[in-house]
């Protein structure tokens, strides 16, 4: 069993974009937060299976990602 943090960001057109910081290239979408969780689990499983098929190492999450807010003049 592995545990990964997912990042869920609202999209302008509705729904959410889901990324997995520890697994670059692993992402999905969902209409609700529950759907995001379900689809993220599926995406992570498929991503890991692809890494295994290619004999690539499976990244472990080193620490929990943190969100920081930065204000800049634009």
N, C-alpha and C positions, 0 to 999 in steps of 0.2 A: 504494500500500500504506500502511496506517495501523496503528499499534500502540497498543493500549489495555491498561491494567491491569484485571484482574478481581479482585473480592473474593469468596472462596468461604467461606461460613459454614455450619457444620453445623446441621441442623435437629433439633429434639427428637424428631421422629417418624422420623428417618433421612433419609439423603440430604443434599443441600446446596442452599443458596440462593446464586445468583450475581448480583452487581450489577456495574455498570460506572460507577465514580465520574465519569468524564469525560462520560458520556452519561446524564443524568438520565432516569429512566423506562425504561432498558434493563436488563432482568433476565431470569433464567431459573432453572431447577432441574436437578439431575442426581443420579443415584444414586451415581455414582463420580466421582472427580476427572477421569478421562479423558472421561466423558460430559459433565461440566461444561465442559471445554475445547471440546468439539465443539458443544455447545448454545450456549455463549457466542459462538463465531464466527458461528453462524447468527443469533443474536439481534442481534449488532452489525451484520451485513450488512443485516438487515431494518430495523433502526432507522435506519441511514444511508440506505437506499433511501427510507424514509418522509420523512426530512428533505429529501432531494433532490426528491421529488415535491411537497413543500410549499414548495419554493424557500427552505428554511431553511439557515442556515450549518451546516457540519459541525464540531463542536467537536474541537479537537486536545487531546491530553493535555499539560498544561503542565509537569508534573513527576510523578514517581512518588509516589502516595499513600503516606503513612506511617501505621502503626498505633501508637497510643500506649495505654498502660494507665493508668487513673486509678482510685485507690481512694477511696471515699467512705463515710461512715457512713450506714447505711441501717437 
